[in-house]
Amino acid sequence: MWHRLLSAVALVSCLLVPLAASAQNIGDRVYELGIGDRLRVIVYGEEDLSGEFEVGSQGTLNLPLVGEIRALGLPISDVEDLVEAELARGYLVSPNVSIEVLNYRPFYILGEVNKPGSYPYVNGMTVLTAVALAGGFTYRADEEDIVLSRSANGAETQVAPDTSLLPGDILRVEERFF
C-alpha cells in the first residue's frame, strides 16, 4: 500500500514547482526567517538598493547602505520594518520596503530512506512527500516510527505521514527490528 501511495506522491511532487512565497505564512504559522533563506528585497523607487539576498550563516542580511540586519527568527514584516527604519536614518525620506522569500532553506531527511540528505522545501510539503523525494522507505524502515526535529525548539516528536513540514525541519525514519 505504501509503495503505491509513495509512487503517486512522487509523481505529484515532481510536478510541483517551487514558487516565490509572497505570503508571510506557511499553513497557519507566521514564517520566521532562517539561515539559507533566499530573499528578494524591493525598495520602491530605488533599484540600486533592491535585489536578491540570502540570510547568512550569522542570521543576518547584508544590504546596500544599511549593512547587516538581524533576520534570524524574525517574521518578514519585522525585517521590512527594520530595513525601512535604517533607510530612514539619513538615506531616504519615507522608504517603502517589501520582502519576499524566493527559496526557503532546505529540510533534511535521515535514516531508513533510499536517498537521505538535504532537499529543497516546497510549500505544502508533508512527511510523505519528503519520503517520496528521498526515494521512498528502505526495506528496514519502520514506517510508523518517523521522528521530526523542528529547528525552532529542537524538540523531537513522533509524526504521522500527513504531518506538514516547515523549512529547516529534520526528519528521521527509524529502523524496524522485526
Helices and strands as residue ranges (DSSP letters): H 2-15, E 25-26, E 29-30, E 38-43, G 47-49, E 51-54, E 60-63, E 67-70, H 76-88, E 97-103, E 107-111, E 117-119, H 127-133, E 141-149, E 156-159, E 170-175
